[in-house]
Amino acid sequence: MKFQNPLVQAQLIRRYKRFLADAHLKNGEFVTAHCANPGSMIGLTEPGAEIWLSPAENPARKLRWSWEMIRVGNGLVGINTAHPNTIVSEAIADGRIPELGGYTNMRREVKYGESSRIDILLEDPIRQKCFVEVKNVHLKRDVGAEFPDSVTARGTKHLRELTNMVAQGHRAVMVYLVQRDDCKDFGIASDIDPTYHKAFETALMKGVEAFCYSCQLKPSKIELNRSLPIVR
């Protein structure tokens, strides 16, 4: 996924009210950026950190900037939860997720289940439908990536919806997209949301599949990089 406009470097002042972040641009200008991330963002809100912002395409938008990345150590971490679906869709189309290859049609945001929308629906005339749910991951507390970083009732609902799709004879897949490339593996943060962890284990037991991929991030683009083992 390439950014349509070059990202601009800034210094984080604070993140607050979940969806707002104050920052200083390199020229000293003070700005407030939209933070498209409803999670707790553990370890990703340190004041003074180098962050990268994207300019708004719509000049009439109230907030002229969106927070995209933050530097942690020697690498960048993507915090914008609006991007993973596009990154995964592009990777599937390019054949970079072999587990999801071989389908002739791909649709996004398709209604299914109980008032839900599946992130990606893969279809083929001679194969069962494949329902793909994508989750953004950026939490790292040790050597591995973890999800979620806060309690997610919505995420638990999605696991149950996928389980129902398997029961109806379809294929259902969870893709955890880690918007960073400094993690050894991936696991569920059971201490943060034990209900989600239980739903995850139940879903896998009933036939839902799960895969995890990390990303390579640059101020110009974010791309799928490598598969990470899932530790249970």
N, C-alpha and C positions, 0 to 999 in steps of 0.2 A: 504494500500500500504506500503510494507516494503522496506526500503532502502537496496540495495544489499551489500553496504559497510557502516560501522559505520560513522556517521557524525562527523566532527571535529569542536570543538569550536574555535571561533576567535573573534577579536574585529574590528568593522567596522571603517575604516578610512574615506572613501568617496565612493559615487556612482557617476559615471560620464559617459557621452556618452551613456546613457540609459542602455547599456548592459555590463558595466564594473564596478567592485567594488574592491577597495584596502582594504586590511585587514592585521592585525597581528595575526598570530597563537599564541597559548598559550606559545610556546617555543620561541616567539619573532621573528620568521621568517616572512618577508614581502611577501605577495602573492597578485596576481591579479586574481579575480574570475569572471567567466561568470555570468551575471545577466539575467536570462531568464524571463524578465518582461518588456514589452514596455511601461507600464503606468507611471504615475507621482510618484506613491508610496508615497502618502501624509502620513506623520507621520511615515514612515518606513525607513528613511535614516539618522537618528541621528548619527553623529560621536561619536565613543566610545561605541556604543551599542553592546551587545552580539549577535553574529550571528553564524549560523551553516553552514558549508560547506561540500559538498560531493566530494570525490576524483574522478577524471576521470577514467573510466574503460579502456579507450584507452590511453596507455602511450605516443602515438605519438601526442595526441591532444595539440594544442598550449597552451590553458589555462588548467592547471591541476586541477582546482577547480571550483565548481559551487555553487553559493549562494542558500541555500534552505530555511532558516528560520531566523527570528530575534525575540529577546525577547522584548516584550512590556508589561510593568508592571510585573505581575506575570505569564504571559502566552507567548506562542510562536505563531508567525504568519508566515504562509507559503507564500513565495513570488514567487515561481517557477510556472509559468503559464503552464508548460508542464505536470503537474501532475493531474489536475482535471479530465480529461477524464478517466484516469486509476482508480482513486479513485471512481468515479461514476460508471464505468463499473463493478468494483469489488463489489460495494454495490448492484447494480441491481442483479448480479449473486447470491449474498448471501441472497437476499430477504429483504434487509434493506431499500429499497425505495418502499413501498407498492403501491404507485401511478403508478409505472412502472412494476408491477409484472404480471405474467401470459403469457409472451411471450416465444415461444420455440426457438427463434434464435436471436442472437445479433451480429451485425457487426459494425465495426468502420471505420471512414473516408471513407464513401461511397459517390460517386459523386451524386449530385442532383441539381435541380434548374438551375440557370444561373451561370455556372462555379464555383459552391460551393461544399463543402464537408460537410456532416452532421457528427457531432461527433459520434453519436450512432444511429444506425437504428435497431429498434426492430420489429420482424416479427413473425407472427403466421398464420397457414393455415385458421383459421376461424375468424380472427380479421383483422381490418385495420392496415396498417403499421403505426408505431409510430416513427416520426423523433425527435430526442432529441439533442438539442444544449446545451452545457455546458459552463458556464462562470465562470472564477475565480474571487473571491471577497476577498479583504483584507482591503478595506477602512472602517474606523470607525472614525466619527467625534464627535459623541455624544454617545448614548447608542445602536444605531443600526448600522448594516452593510449597506454599500451603494455600488452601481455600476452605472456607471463607475467612475474611478478616473481621467479620462481624456477623451477628445472627441474621440468617436469611430465610425467612418463611417462604419467600417467593422461590428461592432455589430449591427448597424442599418440595414445594408444589410441583416444580418442573420434573424432579426425579420421579415423583409419583405418576405424573402424566406420561413420562417415557415408559415406565413400568406397564402402564395400561396399554400402550401401543404394542409392546411385546406380546401381551396377553391376547391382543387382537390379530396376531400373526405378522406384525411388521417388525422391521429392524429399528432399534433405537440406540443412539450413541451420544455420550457426553464427551465433548472436547474441551479440555481445560487449556486455555492459551495463556502462557506465562509471558507477560510483557517485560522480560528481562532475560539475560543470558548468563547468569552467574549461579545457577542452581544445579545441584547434582541429581535431584529427583523431585518427586511430587507426592504430597499426601494430604489427607483431609485433616483440618485443624479441629479435632474432636473436642478439645478443651474450650474452644470458642463457641462452637455450635454442635453439641452432642446430638441434637435432633436431626440435623443435616447429615451427620456422620452415620447415624442409624439408617436413615433413608437411603444413603449412598450404598451401604452394605446390602440392604434389602434389594435395591435395584439391580446390583450386580448379580446377586444370587438368583434373581428372576429373569436374567438374560439381557439386561441393559449392558452395553459395552462402554468402556471409558478409555480415552487416550489423552496424552498430554504432550504438548509441544512448546518449546521456548521460542523466543524471538530475537532477532538481531535488530538493534535500534540505532538509527542515525538521525540527525536533525532533518534529513531529507526524506526518510522513509522508514517503515517498519515492515520486516519480512519474517515469515516463518523460518526457523533455523534448524532445530533438531528435536528428535523425540526424547522425552524424559520418562524413565521408569516410574510407575506408580507404586508407592510403598503403602502397604496396608497393615 
